[in-house]
Amino acid sequence: FRIVRRPHGFDTMLISLNLTIDGTQAVLMRTVIGLGFVYLVGTSLFRIYPQTVPVSVRKPEQLSEKDKEIAGKIEKLMNFDKVYQEPAYSRTDLARECGESESVISMVINYHFQKSFPQLMNEYRVNDAKRLLRETSAAMQTVAEEVGFNSLATFNRVFKDLTGSTPGQYRQEQDKAA
């Protein structure tokens, strides 16, 4: 290996295999490498911050009969089996229980419930938590775990996002009203 130094207002160092690179080739090489870096940075930024794509929203009445049956199965799993109480319950688990693909489950949830899967799960969890907060004096950590949240911090954040108050504030309001 030979290190070739070419002064061009700054110290440029190139490593070559017994090749001598003149100034024009060095500038060309620097330009190509620079463009490569610009491309990599540009594409990585677009992966981190993707542009939103407008999606046309179908109304629940536009679902097929099969899709409505799937929505009924989802409602049964949520209301009677209370699958949302399992912290690790996923869209994959729901798809398996309904006998459908994840994409079909997502489409039905999006169009029938007008929510995403995580939003639907959190809504059921918060509604159940509200019931527990009204009917019991259980600790917040216990309530959070009973309804399917992995952590108290997540429970508090999601509860406040959906109700406008913290679980503690909600319980106090319910105690005053009773």
C-alpha positions as CSV (number, residue, x, y, z in Angstrom):
1,F,0.0,0.0,0.0
2,R,1.1,3.5,-0.7
3,I,-0.3,6.7,0.7
4,V,-0.4,9.5,-1.8
5,R,-0.8,13.1,-0.5
6,R,-2.0,15.8,-2.8
7,P,-2.3,19.3,-1.4
8,H,-5.5,21.0,-2.7
9,G,-6.0,23.7,0.0
10,F,-6.5,20.8,2.4
11,D,-4.6,17.6,3.2
12,T,-6.2,14.8,1.1
13,M,-5.1,11.2,1.9
14,L,-5.9,8.4,-0.4
15,I,-4.8,4.7,-0.1
16,S,-4.3,2.9,-3.4
17,L,-2.9,-0.4,-4.6
18,N,0.2,0.7,-6.4
19,L,-1.8,3.3,-8.3
20,T,-1.0,7.0,-8.5
21,I,-4.0,9.2,-8.6
22,D,-3.7,12.6,-10.2
23,G,-5.7,15.7,-9.0
24,T,-8.6,15.3,-11.5
25,Q,-9.2,11.7,-10.5
26,A,-9.0,12.6,-6.8
27,V,-11.6,15.3,-7.3
28,L,-13.8,12.9,-9.3
29,M,-13.5,10.3,-6.6
30,R,-14.2,12.8,-3.8
31,T,-17.4,13.9,-5.7
32,V,-18.6,10.4,-6.2
33,I,-18.1,9.5,-2.6
34,G,-19.7,12.7,-1.5
35,L,-22.8,12.0,-3.6
36,G,-22.9,8.5,-2.1
37,F,-23.0,10.0,1.4
38,V,-25.7,12.5,0.4
39,Y,-27.8,9.7,-1.0
40,L,-27.4,7.6,2.1
41,V,-28.3,10.5,4.4
42,G,-31.2,11.5,2.3
43,T,-32.7,8.0,2.1
44,S,-32.2,7.4,5.8
45,L,-34.1,10.6,6.7
46,F,-37.0,9.5,4.6
47,R,-37.1,6.2,6.4
48,I,-37.2,7.9,9.7
49,Y,-39.7,10.5,8.8
50,P,-42.0,9.0,6.1
51,Q,-44.5,11.2,4.5
52,T,-48.1,10.4,5.3
53,V,-50.1,8.9,2.6
54,P,-53.8,9.8,2.5
55,V,-56.0,6.7,2.8
56,S,-59.6,6.7,1.7
57,V,-61.8,5.7,4.6
58,R,-64.5,3.1,4.0
59,K,-67.6,3.3,6.1
60,P,-68.6,0.2,8.3
61,E,-71.6,-0.4,6.0
62,Q,-69.2,-0.9,3.1
63,L,-67.8,-4.0,4.8
64,S,-68.7,-7.4,3.2
65,E,-70.8,-9.8,5.2
66,K,-67.6,-11.9,5.9
67,D,-65.9,-8.7,7.2
68,K,-68.9,-8.0,9.5
69,E,-68.7,-11.6,10.8
70,I,-65.0,-11.0,11.6
71,A,-65.8,-7.8,13.4
72,G,-68.4,-9.7,15.4
73,K,-65.7,-12.3,16.4
74,I,-63.4,-9.4,17.4
75,E,-66.1,-7.8,19.5
76,K,-66.8,-11.2,21.2
77,L,-63.1,-11.7,21.9
78,M,-62.9,-8.3,23.4
79,N,-66.1,-8.2,25.4
80,F,-66.5,-11.8,26.6
81,D,-63.0,-13.3,26.5
82,K,-61.3,-10.0,27.4
83,V,-58.2,-10.8,25.3
84,Y,-57.1,-7.2,25.9
85,Q,-56.2,-8.1,29.5
86,E,-53.2,-10.1,28.2
87,P,-50.3,-7.7,28.0
88,A,-48.5,-9.6,25.2
89,Y,-51.7,-10.1,23.1
90,S,-50.9,-9.1,19.5
91,R,-52.6,-8.6,16.2
92,T,-51.0,-12.0,15.2
93,D,-52.8,-13.7,18.2
94,L,-56.1,-12.0,17.2
95,A,-55.7,-13.1,13.5
96,R,-55.0,-16.7,14.6
97,E,-58.1,-16.8,16.9
98,C,-60.3,-15.3,14.1
99,G,-58.8,-17.7,11.5
100,E,-57.8,-14.7,9.2
101,S,-54.6,-13.0,8.1
102,E,-53.3,-10.0,9.9
103,S,-53.9,-7.7,7.0
104,V,-57.6,-8.7,7.0
105,I,-57.8,-8.2,10.8
106,S,-56.2,-4.8,10.4
107,M,-58.6,-3.8,7.6
108,V,-61.7,-4.9,9.6
109,I,-60.5,-3.1,12.7
110,N,-59.7,0.1,10.8
111,Y,-63.0,0.2,8.9
112,H,-65.4,-1.3,11.4
113,F,-64.1,0.2,14.6
114,Q,-62.4,3.3,13.0
115,K,-59.3,2.7,15.0
116,S,-56.0,0.9,14.8
117,F,-55.4,-2.3,16.7
118,P,-53.3,-0.6,19.5
119,Q,-56.0,2.1,19.8
120,L,-58.7,-0.5,20.1
121,M,-56.8,-2.5,22.7
122,N,-56.1,0.6,24.8
123,E,-59.7,1.8,24.6
124,Y,-60.9,-1.5,26.0
125,R,-58.2,-1.5,28.7
126,V,-59.0,2.0,29.8
127,N,-62.8,1.3,29.9
128,D,-62.1,-1.8,32.1
129,A,-59.7,0.3,34.2
130,K,-62.4,2.9,34.7
131,R,-64.8,0.2,36.0
132,L,-62.1,-1.1,38.4
133,L,-61.3,2.3,39.7
134,R,-65.0,2.9,40.4
135,E,-65.8,-0.4,42.0
136,T,-62.6,-1.3,43.9
137,S,-59.9,0.4,46.0
138,A,-57.1,-1.6,44.3
139,A,-53.7,0.0,43.9
140,M,-53.0,1.7,40.5
141,Q,-50.3,-0.9,39.7
142,T,-52.8,-3.7,40.3
143,V,-55.4,-2.0,38.1
144,A,-52.9,-1.4,35.3
145,E,-51.8,-5.1,35.4
146,E,-55.3,-6.4,35.6
147,V,-56.4,-4.6,32.4
148,G,-53.3,-5.6,30.4
149,F,-50.8,-2.7,30.7
150,N,-47.1,-3.7,31.0
151,S,-46.2,-0.7,33.1
152,L,-47.8,1.9,35.4
153,A,-46.3,4.8,33.3
154,T,-47.9,3.5,30.1
155,F,-51.2,3.0,31.9
156,N,-51.1,6.6,33.3
157,R,-50.2,8.1,29.9
158,V,-52.8,6.2,27.9
159,F,-55.5,6.7,30.5
160,K,-54.9,10.4,30.5
161,D,-54.8,10.6,26.7
162,L,-58.2,8.9,26.4
163,T,-60.0,10.4,29.4
164,G,-58.3,13.7,30.0
165,S,-57.5,12.9,33.6
166,T,-55.1,10.6,35.4
167,P,-56.4,7.4,37.0
168,G,-56.0,8.9,40.4
169,Q,-57.9,12.0,39.4
170,Y,-60.6,9.8,37.9
171,R,-61.0,7.7,41.0
172,Q,-61.2,10.9,43.2
173,E,-63.9,12.3,40.9
174,Q,-65.9,9.0,41.1
175,D,-65.6,9.0,44.9
176,K,-66.9,12.6,45.1
177,A,-69.8,11.7,42.8
178,A,-70.8,8.7,44.9
